[in-house]
Amino acid sequence: SGVNVLRKLNSVGVPVYLVFGNNDFYNDYLNPIKKTEFDLKTEKIGGFEDAIKKNFKRIEILHLKTLRLGGLKISGYNNYRGYGIKKDLHEDVPADKKKIMDSIRKRIKKDLKKISSSDIIITHEPPFGTKLDLIKNKSSPINGKHIGDDVLADFARESKWKLILCAHMHEHWGADKIGKTKIVTCGYGHEG
């Protein structure tokens, strides 16, 4: 389970920094009031982030935070939106849904500005439009489409970021570039 992974990471003897993924516990973009099952269980101590702080002393959630390591500024961003929230990148969507999608993008831009002076960014999703976010599954209805984060891609082009470390795409691992920003994704770690 996820708790066992957190226990293992906490036991390695060095600080561990993480960002949330799409199956982790955080309020979603469209419904920030909605609580996950874990939120409800941890509400008494202040929520998931407080539960991490209380139970895993070496783990810190890096979302919108910056640390200095070896002269580099490293920041994190929990950026999972899912394909449905970016569907307008590939097809027409009703105006009400487009308005919601644009509102979410506006908030993400505001968030990313807070960490735009960092050197290294750790995110869940890869940036949009690279070989690292391309669906390569002929049985998928979105085969051949890019599903990464478009706002993150824009910031990669415009910022001074040297590196984006990401994952999300289980079938991809490797490296690519947007402008001067190198992107490295580790996939799901099964094969190295």
C-alpha positions in Angstrom: 0.0 0.0 0.0 1.0 3.7 -0.2 1.6 3.8 3.5 4.1 1.0 3.2 5.9 3.0 0.5 6.0 6.0 2.8 7.3 3.9 5.6 10.1 2.6 3.4 11.0 6.1 2.1 11.0 7.4 5.7 13.5 4.7 6.7 16.2 5.4 4.2 18.0 7.8 6.6 17.9 11.0 4.4 15.3 13.7 3.8 12.7 12.7 1.2 10.8 15.3 -0.8 7.7 14.4 -2.7 4.9 15.7 -4.8 1.4 14.1 -5.1 0.4 11.9 -8.0 -3.0 11.3 -9.4 -3.8 8.5 -6.9 -2.6 10.4 -3.9 -4.7 12.2 -1.4 -5.4 15.8 -2.1 -8.5 17.8 -3.0 -9.2 17.8 -6.7 -9.1 21.0 -8.9 -12.8 21.0 -9.8 -14.1 20.2 -6.4 -11.8 21.5 -3.6 -14.5 20.9 -1.0 -14.8 17.2 -1.8 -13.0 15.0 0.7 -11.2 11.8 -0.1 -11.5 8.8 2.3 -8.0 9.5 3.6 -8.9 13.2 4.2 -11.8 12.2 6.3 -9.6 9.8 8.4 -6.9 12.4 8.9 -9.2 15.5 9.3 -8.7 15.4 13.1 -5.0 16.1 12.7 -5.3 18.7 9.9 -5.3 16.6 6.7 -2.9 14.6 4.6 0.1 16.9 4.8 -0.2 17.1 8.6 -0.5 13.3 8.7 2.8 13.0 6.7 4.5 15.5 9.1 3.3 13.7 12.2 4.0 10.1 11.0 7.0 10.4 8.7 9.6 12.7 10.0 12.0 12.5 7.0 9.3 13.1 4.4 8.2 16.6 3.2 5.7 17.5 0.6 7.4 19.9 -1.8 4.3 21.4 -3.4 5.0 25.1 -4.0 8.0 25.0 -1.7 11.6 25.5 -2.6 14.7 24.0 -1.0 18.4 24.7 -1.7 20.6 21.8 -2.4 24.2 22.2 -3.7 23.6 25.7 -4.8 20.4 24.8 -6.8 16.9 25.9 -6.1 14.5 22.8 -6.2 10.8 23.3 -6.2 7.8 20.9 -6.4 4.3 21.2 -7.9 1.4 18.7 -7.6 0.1 19.0 -11.2 -2.2 16.2 -12.0 -5.3 17.3 -13.9 -6.2 14.2 -16.0 -7.0 14.1 -19.6 -10.7 15.1 -19.1 -9.6 18.4 -17.7 -7.4 19.1 -20.7 -9.6 17.6 -23.3 -9.9 21.1 -25.0 -6.3 20.6 -26.2 -7.6 18.0 -28.7 -11.2 18.8 -29.4 -14.0 21.3 -29.0 -15.6 21.3 -25.6 -18.8 23.0 -24.4 -18.3 26.6 -23.3 -19.1 25.9 -19.6 -16.4 23.2 -19.5 -13.9 25.4 -21.4 -14.5 28.1 -18.8 -13.7 25.7 -16.0 -10.5 24.5 -17.8 -9.4 28.0 -18.4 -10.0 28.9 -14.8 -7.8 25.9 -13.7 -5.0 27.0 -16.1 -5.1 30.5 -14.7 -4.6 29.1 -11.2 -1.8 26.9 -12.3 0.0 29.8 -14.0 -0.3 31.8 -10.8 1.1 28.8 -8.8 4.0 28.2 -11.2 5.0 31.9 -11.1 5.8 31.3 -7.4 8.5 28.8 -8.4 9.5 30.2 -11.7 13.0 31.2 -10.5 13.9 27.7 -9.5 16.5 25.6 -11.2 14.9 22.2 -10.9 11.1 21.4 -10.8 9.7 18.2 -9.5 6.2 17.5 -10.9 3.9 14.5 -11.3 2.9 15.0 -15.0 5.3 15.7 -17.8 5.0 18.8 -19.9 2.6 18.7 -22.9 3.9 18.0 -26.3 7.0 15.9 -25.8 7.8 12.3 -26.4 7.3 11.7 -22.7 3.5 12.5 -22.7 2.5 10.8 -25.9 0.0 7.9 -25.6 1.3 4.8 -27.5 -1.5 2.3 -26.9 -3.5 1.4 -30.0 -6.4 0.1 -27.9 -6.7 3.5 -26.2 -9.2 6.0 -27.5 -6.6 8.7 -27.0 -3.8 6.8 -28.7 -1.4 9.2 -30.5 -2.4 12.2 -28.3 -0.2 14.2 -25.9 -1.7 14.3 -22.4 0.9 16.2 -20.4 0.5 19.6 -18.7 0.3 22.4 -21.2 0.8 25.2 -18.6 4.0 23.4 -17.4 5.2 23.2 -21.0 4.7 27.0 -21.5 6.6 27.7 -18.3 9.4 25.3 -19.4 9.8 27.4 -22.6 9.7 30.8 -20.8 11.5 30.1 -17.5 15.1 29.6 -16.5 14.4 26.0 -15.3 17.3 23.7 -16.1 15.4 20.4 -15.3 11.9 19.1 -14.8 11.7 15.7 -13.0 8.4 14.0 -13.6 6.6 10.6 -13.9 2.9 9.8 -14.4 3.3 8.2 -17.8 3.9 4.6 -16.7 4.9 3.5 -20.3 7.5 6.2 -20.6 10.9 6.8 -19.1 13.7 8.8 -20.6 14.5 12.4 -21.4 13.4 15.1 -23.8 13.8 18.9 -24.0 11.6 22.0 -24.3 13.7 25.0 -25.2 16.7 24.9 -22.8 14.8 22.9 -20.1 15.7 19.2 -19.9 12.8 16.9 -18.9 13.5 13.5 -17.3 10.7 11.0 -16.5 11.3 7.9 -14.5 8.1 6.1 -15.6 6.9 3.7 -12.9 10.3 2.3 -11.9 9.5 -1.4 -12.8 12.4 -1.7 -15.3 14.9 0.6 -13.8 
